[in-house]
Every structure is written in C-alpha cells, then in structure tokens.
C-alpha cells in the first residue's frame, strides 16, 4: 500500500454471509470512524497496537488480536489489522433468515478517498459503550423503517402487476384489510415452499382479494416466523 493518503479507521462489522446464495461477507461494515493518518509504508502490528491508545477506554479493554492481510481477490482487508471478535455481545439482524449477528471491531487501514465515500472524518468514536449502543438502536430503527418502505413498495408493485395481468379484478368497492388473526391463518395454511416464496414476493394464485396491506403483512409475518432459509436443521 502506498502511504499516500492512507488512514487508520475503526470499524464495527458483522458477518453478513448468506448460505443460500454462497455469499461471503464476514466483515460487512456497520459503522466506521476515522482515527488518524498512517505514517509509513508497511502496516505493522506494533504500530497498530500503539494506535489503540487513541481509542476510548471501553474499546481498549477488548482483547485485540493481530491478523495478517487476507490475500485473496476482492478482499476487503488485504493488509494487517487488529480484531476484537466475539466479545461485544451486541447483536444486529441480517441475512436471508434475519438472524442475529454479533458486532466485532476492526482497527485497519484504507485510503482516505475510499473512507470518505461513505463516511465523514469529523464523526467522533463513541466515548462510552452506552453511547455506542444508542447508535446501534438508531441504526436498527432506520434499517427497519427502510425495510418497511421496501416491503410496501414491493406490495404495491405486486398488486399493480396482478391487476394489469387480469389476475385481480378491480371493483368500485375495495376489499377490507384482513386482521392479524386472519393473516396468520392464511400464512399457517401455506405449504412450506409457499412460505419460502412469500419472502420473494411470490404468492399462490388461490389467494384472492389481498389488499396492499395484506401483502405487506404476509411478507412481514414470513420474516418473523420463518421458515428458516439455511441448510441446517436447527
């Protein structure tokens, strides 16, 4: 790595790998902070450990372990880094089964231009663990709100497409939204493969008179109760 505009960054990451699609993303960035410029060419363990002293005390208390660069194509971390894995106990939710993934921390290097693509240098590292947890809560709330908007958009597109294809007849009087108990009964009546299909906005043709809100409700129910979309039997 050239030492031109190389910076040290702290990252909160999680494992976003997905067995269903063979997608490997062990260190998916969740939050990132600028620490300082990196002086020198090679990324060395002793230099990185010295930089740990720049972090707030609650972060320094983790057991940071050195890992050499991952020398494979498209690696996010081709140079050495310090890692605090499996110690935070702080969970976020992701993956096709919306399962819990633990937050880890990385102290690594990157170019300033890459960091600034999605982050700002002036954002401070949380001074306490409680401050960090507040950030997690806010980010998860934003994520859930974005998912809600995306699901509702998909629901609208499905309804519009069904009407255009003649699968749903429009009428002057729109059907009423089903209650949560009615939606649960519909969902419980689906086969396992049909329940999986709901995750991809695929609904069996026998379901008629579903409203926009019904479609959204079924998709949200699928996320909440499964079935799990992994190859294990848990």
C-alpha positions as CSV (number, residue, x, y, z in Angstrom):
1,X,0.0,0.0,0.0
2,X,1.3,3.4,-0.9
3,X,1.5,5.7,2.1
4,X,-0.3,8.5,0.1
5,X,-3.5,9.4,2.0
6,X,-3.5,6.2,4.0
7,X,-5.7,6.5,7.1
8,X,-6.4,4.3,10.2
9,X,-10.0,3.5,10.7
10,X,-12.1,1.8,13.4
11,X,-14.9,-0.4,12.0
12,X,-17.9,-2.0,13.7
13,X,-18.6,-5.0,11.4
14,X,-20.9,-8.1,11.3
15,X,-21.0,-11.3,9.4
16,X,-23.5,-10.8,6.5
17,X,-22.6,-14.1,4.8
18,X,-25.6,-16.0,3.3
19,X,-25.5,-19.8,2.9
20,X,-28.5,-19.6,0.5
21,X,-26.5,-17.7,-2.1
22,X,-22.9,-18.7,-1.2
23,X,-22.4,-15.0,-0.4
24,X,-19.3,-14.5,1.8
25,X,-19.1,-11.1,3.7
26,X,-17.6,-11.9,7.1
27,X,-16.6,-8.2,7.8
28,X,-19.6,-6.2,6.5
29,X,-19.1,-2.6,7.7
30,X,-21.8,-1.4,10.1
31,X,-20.3,1.8,11.4
32,X,-16.9,3.4,10.7
33,X,-14.7,6.1,12.2
34,X,-11.6,7.9,11.2
35,X,-8.7,7.6,13.8
36,X,-5.7,9.3,12.2
37,X,-3.3,9.2,9.3
38,X,-1.0,6.2,9.0
39,X,2.7,7.0,8.8
40,X,4.9,4.6,7.0
41,X,4.5,2.1,4.2
42,X,4.0,-1.4,5.6
43,X,1.2,-2.0,8.1
44,X,2.9,-3.4,11.2
45,X,1.4,-4.9,14.3
46,X,3.5,-2.8,16.7
47,X,2.4,0.5,15.1
48,X,-1.3,-0.6,15.1
49,X,-1.2,-1.6,18.7
50,X,0.3,1.8,19.6
51,X,-2.7,3.4,17.9
52,X,-5.1,1.5,20.2
53,X,-4.3,4.2,22.8
54,X,-6.2,6.7,20.7
55,X,-9.4,4.7,21.2
56,X,-11.8,5.3,24.2
57,X,-11.1,3.2,27.2
58,X,-14.0,0.9,26.8
59,X,-12.7,-0.2,23.4
60,X,-9.1,-0.6,24.7
61,X,-10.4,-3.2,27.2
62,X,-11.2,-5.7,24.4
63,X,-8.7,-8.4,23.5
64,X,-7.3,-7.2,20.2
65,X,-5.7,-9.9,18.1
66,X,-3.4,-9.3,15.1
67,X,-4.4,-10.8,11.8
68,X,-2.3,-10.7,8.7
69,X,-3.8,-9.4,5.4
70,X,-6.3,-11.6,3.5
71,X,-4.6,-12.1,0.2
72,X,-7.5,-13.2,-2.0
73,X,-9.3,-11.5,-4.8
74,X,-11.7,-8.7,-3.7
75,X,-10.6,-8.9,-0.1
76,X,-11.8,-6.0,2.0
77,X,-8.7,-6.3,4.2
78,X,-5.6,-7.1,2.2
79,X,-3.3,-5.6,4.9
80,X,-2.8,-6.5,8.5
81,X,-5.4,-5.5,11.1
82,X,-6.2,-5.7,14.8
83,X,-9.5,-7.5,15.5
84,X,-11.8,-7.8,18.5
85,X,-14.1,-10.7,17.6
86,X,-16.8,-12.4,19.6
87,X,-16.5,-10.1,22.6
88,X,-19.2,-7.4,22.4
89,X,-22.4,-9.4,22.8
90,X,-24.1,-6.7,20.7
91,X,-26.3,-8.2,18.0
92,X,-27.7,-6.8,14.8
93,X,-30.1,-8.6,12.4
94,X,-29.3,-9.5,8.8
95,X,-29.1,-12.3,6.3
96,X,-31.9,-14.2,4.5
97,X,-33.2,-15.6,7.8
98,X,-33.0,-12.3,9.6
99,X,-30.8,-13.9,12.2
100,X,-28.7,-12.3,14.9
101,X,-25.1,-11.4,14.0
102,X,-22.6,-10.2,16.6
103,X,-20.8,-6.9,16.2
104,X,-17.0,-7.1,16.1
105,X,-14.4,-4.3,15.9
106,X,-11.5,-3.9,13.4
107,X,-8.7,-1.4,13.5
108,X,-7.3,-1.3,10.0
109,X,-6.1,0.9,7.2
110,X,-7.6,2.2,4.0
111,X,-7.2,5.2,1.6
112,X,-8.7,8.4,2.7
113,X,-10.7,8.6,-0.6
114,X,-12.3,5.2,0.0
115,X,-13.2,6.1,3.6
116,X,-14.8,9.4,2.5
117,X,-17.1,7.7,0.0
118,X,-19.5,6.7,2.8
119,X,-18.2,8.4,6.0
120,X,-17.1,11.7,7.5
121,X,-13.8,12.2,9.3
122,X,-15.2,14.5,11.9
123,X,-17.6,12.0,13.4
124,X,-16.2,11.0,16.8
125,X,-15.8,7.5,18.1
126,X,-18.5,6.9,20.9
127,X,-16.9,7.8,24.2
128,X,-18.7,5.1,26.1
129,X,-20.3,1.7,25.4
130,X,-23.7,3.2,26.2
131,X,-23.2,5.8,23.5
132,X,-22.3,3.1,21.1
133,X,-25.5,1.2,22.0
134,X,-27.6,4.3,21.3
135,X,-26.1,4.4,17.8
136,X,-26.9,0.7,17.3
137,X,-30.5,1.3,18.3
138,X,-30.9,4.3,16.0
139,X,-29.3,2.4,13.0
140,X,-31.5,-0.6,13.6
141,X,-34.6,1.6,13.7
142,X,-33.6,3.2,10.4
143,X,-32.9,-0.2,8.9
144,X,-36.4,-1.5,10.0
145,X,-38.0,1.7,8.6
146,X,-36.2,1.2,5.3
147,X,-37.3,-2.4,5.1
148,X,-40.9,-1.4,5.8
149,X,-40.8,1.0,2.9
150,X,-39.2,-1.5,0.6
151,X,-41.8,-4.2,1.6
152,X,-44.6,-1.8,1.0
153,X,-43.2,-0.8,-2.4
154,X,-42.9,-4.5,-3.4
155,X,-46.5,-5.0,-2.2
156,X,-47.8,-2.1,-4.3
157,X,-45.9,-3.4,-7.4
158,X,-47.4,-6.9,-6.9
159,X,-50.9,-5.6,-6.7
160,X,-50.4,-3.4,-9.8
161,X,-48.9,-6.3,-11.7
162,X,-51.7,-8.6,-10.7
163,X,-54.3,-6.1,-11.9
164,X,-52.5,-5.5,-15.2
165,X,-52.4,-9.2,-15.8
166,X,-56.1,-9.7,-15.1
167,X,-55.4,-11.9,-12.1
168,X,-57.2,-9.5,-9.8
169,X,-60.4,-7.8,-10.7
170,X,-60.8,-4.2,-9.8
171,X,-64.1,-3.1,-8.3
172,X,-65.6,0.1,-7.0
173,X,-65.5,-1.3,-3.5
174,X,-62.1,-2.4,-2.4
175,X,-61.8,-5.4,0.0
176,X,-61.1,-4.6,3.6
177,X,-57.7,-5.3,5.1
178,X,-57.6,-8.6,6.9
179,X,-57.0,-8.8,10.6
180,X,-53.7,-10.0,12.1
181,X,-55.5,-13.2,13.1
182,X,-56.8,-13.7,9.5
183,X,-53.4,-13.1,8.1
184,X,-51.8,-15.6,10.5
185,X,-54.4,-18.2,9.5
186,X,-53.7,-17.6,5.8
187,X,-49.9,-17.9,6.5
188,X,-50.4,-21.1,8.5
189,X,-52.4,-22.6,5.7
190,X,-49.5,-22.2,3.2
191,X,-47.2,-25.1,2.4
192,X,-43.5,-24.8,3.4
193,X,-42.4,-24.0,-0.1
194,X,-45.2,-21.4,-0.4
195,X,-44.0,-19.8,2.8
196,X,-40.5,-19.6,1.4
197,X,-41.9,-18.0,-1.7
198,X,-43.5,-15.2,0.3
199,X,-40.0,-14.0,1.2
200,X,-39.5,-13.3,-2.6
201,X,-43.0,-11.7,-3.1
202,X,-44.4,-14.9,-4.6
203,X,-48.0,-15.7,-3.6
204,X,-50.1,-18.7,-4.7
205,X,-52.8,-18.0,-7.3
206,X,-55.5,-19.2,-4.9
207,X,-55.1,-16.2,-2.7
208,X,-57.6,-13.7,-4.0
209,X,-58.7,-10.3,-2.8
210,X,-55.4,-9.5,-1.0
211,X,-55.1,-5.8,-0.3
212,X,-51.8,-3.9,-0.4
213,X,-51.6,-4.1,3.4
214,X,-52.4,-7.8,3.4
215,X,-49.4,-8.5,1.1
216,X,-47.2,-6.4,3.3
217,X,-48.5,-8.1,6.4
218,X,-47.8,-11.6,5.0
219,X,-44.3,-10.7,4.0
220,X,-43.5,-9.3,7.4
221,X,-45.0,-12.4,9.0
222,X,-42.7,-14.5,6.9
223,X,-39.7,-12.6,8.2
224,X,-40.9,-13.0,11.8
225,X,-41.8,-16.7,11.9
226,X,-39.8,-18.4,9.1
227,X,-39.3,-21.0,7.9
228,X,-35.5,-20.6,8.3
229,X,-33.7,-20.4,4.9
230,X,-30.5,-22.1,5.8
231,X,-29.1,-25.6,5.2
232,X,-29.0,-26.6,8.9
233,X,-31.7,-28.4,10.8
234,X,-31.9,-26.1,13.8
